[in-house]
Amino acid sequence: YLLKERPDDSMLLRLVTHIMDFIGNY
Protein backbone atom coordinates (compact mmCIF):
# COMPACT_ATOMS: atom_id res chain seq x y z
CA TYR A 1 0.00 0.00 0.00
CA LEU A 2 1.69 3.18 -1.21
CA LEU A 3 0.53 5.96 1.09
CA LYS A 4 3.38 8.22 -0.01
CA GLU A 5 2.27 7.82 -3.63
CA ARG A 6 -1.31 8.71 -2.78
CA PRO A 7 -1.49 11.36 -0.03
CA ASP A 8 -5.20 11.85 -0.75
CA ASP A 9 -5.86 8.17 0.01
CA SER A 10 -3.88 8.55 3.22
CA MET A 11 -6.06 11.47 4.33
CA LEU A 12 -9.19 9.55 3.36
CA LEU A 13 -7.98 6.52 5.29
CA ARG A 14 -7.39 8.64 8.39
CA LEU A 15 -10.85 10.17 8.01
CA VAL A 16 -12.51 6.76 7.65
CA THR A 17 -10.55 5.43 10.64
CA HIS A 18 -11.65 8.43 12.72
CA ILE A 19 -15.29 7.94 11.69
CA MET A 20 -15.16 4.21 12.46
CA ASP A 21 -13.65 4.96 15.87
CA PHE A 22 -16.36 7.56 16.51
CA ILE A 23 -19.10 5.06 15.56
CA GLY A 24 -17.39 2.40 17.67
CA ASN A 25 -17.84 4.59 20.75
CA TYR A 26 -21.58 3.98 20.53
C-alpha positions, 0 to 999 in steps of 0.5 A: 500500500503506497501511502506516499504515492497517494497522499489523498488516500492517506487522508481519506484513510485517516478520516474513515478510521476516525469515523469508524472509531467515533461510531465504535464509541456507541 
